[in-house]
Amino acid sequence: MPARTPLRVSIVRRYMAMCQMPPRNAPSAASPDVTPMSIENVRVEWRCDGCGKLLHSDMELSRMRPKGWALMEEAEDAIRGGTCIEGGHVSVQAEHHLCPKCTRLVDKSTPDLPTREQVAEALKRFVL
């Protein structure tokens, strides 16, 4: 199995109409002189823990998440039971982030709630 890489989260910002970057000594963001920016998209870039393929998932910004979640927990939630931009359903099974191909292989060869060892064995048998 390839070495596990951390999830990378990139935030793509869209400035509102007529927004300009304020100078260094400009008033604070709370000032009415500064136009706020809105976040339109948050994208998660991650590697499959089975085959190592690089994938991307978008976080649903309208979805409410439990209070106190860190950004990394929200990024993992975007992968869990979601889809990737490249197409197909992805999953997090027993702490393994899996691409569509590896998700299908693990689903076919393990019980409904597999342990970490069962997922690792299925990936070793079919992917590596």
Residue pairs with C-beta under 8 A, 6 or more apart in sequence:
1 49
1 50
1 120
1 123
1 124
1 127
1 128
2 47
2 49
2 51
2 52
4 47
4 49
5 46
5 47
7 44
7 45
7 46
7 72
7 75
7 76
7 79
7 97
8 44
8 45
8 46
9 42
9 43
9 44
9 45
9 71
9 72
9 75
10 42
10 43
10 45
11 39
11 41
11 42
12 39
12 40
12 41
12 42
12 43
13 37
13 38
13 39
13 40
14 37
14 38
14 39
14 40
14 41
15 35
15 37
16 35
16 36
16 37
16 38
18 35
19 35
19 37
20 35
22 33
22 34
26 33
26 34
27 33
27 34
28 34
29 36
39 61
40 61
41 58
41 61
42 58
42 59
42 61
43 56
43 57
43 58
43 59
43 85
44 56
44 57
44 58
44 59
44 75
44 78
44 79
45 54
45 55
45 56
46 54
46 55
46 56
46 57
46 75
46 79
46 97
47 53
47 54
47 55
47 97
48 55
48 97
48 98
48 99
48 102
49 96
49 97
49 98
49 102
49 123
50 96
50 98
50 99
50 101
50 102
50 105
50 106
50 123
50 127
51 99
51 101
51 102
51 127
53 99
53 101
55 84
55 85
55 86
55 90
55 99
56 84
56 85
56 86
57 78
57 79
57 82
57 83
57 84
57 85
57 90
58 78
58 85
59 74
59 75
59 77
59 78
60 78
65 73
65 74
65 77
69 77
76 92
76 97
79 90
79 91
79 92
79 97
80 91
80 92
81 89
81 91
81 92
82 89
82 90
83 89
83 90
84 90
84 99
84 100
87 100
88 99
88 100
88 101
88 103
89 100
89 103
90 97
90 98
90 99
90 100
90 103
91 98
91 103
91 106
92 98
93 103
93 106
93 110
93 114
93 119
94 114
94 115
94 116
94 118
94 119
95 116
96 106
96 116
96 119
96 120
96 123
98 106
102 123
102 127
105 122
105 123
105 126
105 127
106 114
106 119
106 122
106 123
109 122
109 125
109 126
110 118
110 119
110 122
111 118
114 122
